[in-house]
Amino acid sequence: MRTSDQGIEFIKKHEGFSARAYPDPATGGEPWTIAYGHTGGVRRGDVCDEAQADFWLRNDIQTAEDAVNELVTQPITQSQFDALVDFIYNVGVANFAKSTLLKKINGNDFDGALNEFVRWDRAGGREMAGLKRRREEEANLFMDLA
């Protein structure tokens, strides 16, 4: 599967666009981020336009798409795929691969999986309101409620 246009917009909404590089909110430094959550090779002072941001996003989500396609063993809907791509884009493949969320999905416990999204609302050990909101919206998308 591939991320739908609605899934791309979902990621853009949560990441937000920044034409200027900014420090990680949890660390106040590394990794520097630009565009729609792009971190590869980003340094303080970097700038981009929306065309570059779209290009980076399409390339960056490939890793998350590959992870869903490889790690999820149960059939899922497009909305579930999009929700998982957004989740992985934010938390990383390694965290998803060892998560209870993945175990629940692969165990065909989709109701249990729904409750796992909201457990990922922390960065740097602190609960983050933006992450909490994002996880709730991912859970809603996962259950086709978005």
N, C-alpha and C positions, 0 to 999 in steps of 0.2 A: 504494500500500500504506500501511498504518498500523501503528504499533508494537503488537505483541500484548501481552496482559496479562503474559506471561512476560518480554517485553522491558522493560516498565515496571518490573517487579520487579528485573530485571538492572541497570537504571540506578540504581534506588534502593539496591541493594546496594553498588554501586561509589561512588556519591556519598555515601551515608550521610545520615542526617537530623540536622540541627542546628536547634534552635528559636531559637538566637541567632546573629547575624551574626558571622562570623569572617574574618580577613584571608587573602588568598591565600597558600597555603603556600610558593610559589616566591618571592614578593616581600615577604611579611610585611606587605602593605598592600593596595593596589588590585589587582584588584577585590574588594570585600567580598562575601561569599557567605553565603547562608542556605538553609534548607530542604534540598532535594535538588539543590544546585548552582546555585540561582537567584542571578543577579548584577544583574539589571535594577533600578536605582534603590536598591540596598541600601547602607545606611550603618552605621557602627559604632553598636552599641546597638539595632539593629532586632531584633524578635522575631516569631515566628509560631507557629501551631499546625499539626498535621498536615493538617487540612483545607485550609488555605491553601497548604501545601507541595504537596499533591497537585494543587491547581488550577494553581499556578505550573508544576509539572513538565509537566502535560498541555499547557499553552500553550507552554512553552519548547521542548519536543521537536518542535513543529510545524515549526520552521525546519530541524531536522535531517531530519525526514521529507521535507520539500519538496526538500531537497538530494539525498537518495538518489533520490527519484522523478524528479528533473530531470537529474541528472548521470550516473547509472548507466544504461548503454545495453544491458547484457546482462540476460537474465532471471535473477532471484535468488529464493531460497527465503525463507520468513518468518524463519527463523533468521539468514540472511545479512543481511536487511533490519534485523532487531533489532540485530545486532552493529554494523552500519554506523551506525545511529542513535546507539547508545551512543558509538561512536568519535567521531562528529561533534559530539555533545553535549559531549564533553570537549575536543576539539582545535579545533573551529570549522569553519564551512563553507569559509572561504577556504583554510585549510590542507588540507582534504580535496580541494578542487577542483584544487589544483596538485600533489597527491600522486602518487607512484608507485603507491600502493595503488589509487587510482582508475584509473590507466592500465592496471595489470595486470588489474583486473576488466573494464574495457571492452575489453581485448584478449583476453578469454576465458582468461586465465592465472590461474585460481583458485588453483593451487598456489603460484605466484609471489606472488599477493596475500596468501596466508596468512603468508608470511615478512615482509611489510611491516608488519604490525601491531606486531610487537615492536620495530621501529625507532623507535617513538614513545613511548619510556619516559623522556623527559627533560622537566624543567621548569626554567626559569631556567638552562639549560646543565648541570644536574646530573641524573644518573640517579636516578630515584625508585623505590624498591622497590614502592610502591603502584601506580604507573603500569605497571611491568613486569608485575606480577600481573594488572592489569586488561587489558593488551594480550594476554597469554596466554589469558585467559578469553574475550576478544572473538574471538580466532583460533579457539578451540575452538568457540564458538557459531557462528561463520561456517562452520565445517566440520561443523556439526550434531553436535558431540561433547559439548556441554554438557548 
